[in-house]
Amino acid sequence: AWAIPTIMIAAIGDYAGQALASSALGFITLIFGIGQALGPWVAGWLSDATGSFIPSFYLASGVGMIGIVILLFLRKPGLKLSEQV
């Protein structure tokens, strides 16, 4: 869990470059914050609605899988679109 911010900073430097790195880091931090604020609320709501936390775990797994699929289409840093394999 503590390696994620370090990995994100390194990836942002590769993808956004020096000029936009701080803006990109701020944007990613905002998205993380929204997830951290809404995640417990949604999990609690699902738990109240279903009587179990199992749907919350399924939702978290599904969102993680969607993230993995999206990452499969992420271009390699430093390459132009015509150079992608």
C-alpha positions, -999 to 999 in steps of 0.1 A, spaced: 0 0 0 28 25 8 46 18 -25 16 31 -46 24 68 -42 61 62 -51 51 42 -81 26 68 -92 52 96 -89 77 77 -110 50 69 -136 38 105 -137 74 116 -144 76 92 -173 42 100 -188 37 137 -181 73 150 -182 88 175 -159 67 204 -170 33 187 -162 44 164 -134 31 185 -105 -3 191 -122 -6 154 -130 3 144 -94 -23 168 -81 -50 154 -104 -41 118 -94 -42 128 -57 -76 143 -62 -89 111 -78 -74 90 -49 -90 114 -24 -124 110 -40 -121 72 -39 -110 73 -3 -139 95 7 -166 76 -13 -153 41 -8 -163 36 28 -197 53 23 -205 30 -7 -192 -1 12 -214 8 42 -244 14 20 -240 -19 3 -235 -36 36 -267 -21 50 -286 -29 18 -275 -65 16 -266 -74 52 -230 -84 41 -198 -69 30 -193 -95 2 -209 -72 -24 -184 -45 -14 -155 -69 -20 -170 -78 -54 -173 -41 -63 -137 -34 -52 -125 -64 -73 -145 -53 -103 -132 -18 -101 -96 -32 -99 -102 -54 -129 -115 -24 -149 -83 -6 -139 -62 -35 -152 -81 -35 -185 -76 2 -189 -39 -1 -182 -35 -26 -210 -43 2 -234 -20 27 -219 7 38 -243 44 33 -234 60 65 -221 81 84 -246 67 68 -277 46 85 -304 14 68 -313 28 57 -346 56 38 -328 33 17 -306 36 -21 -310 
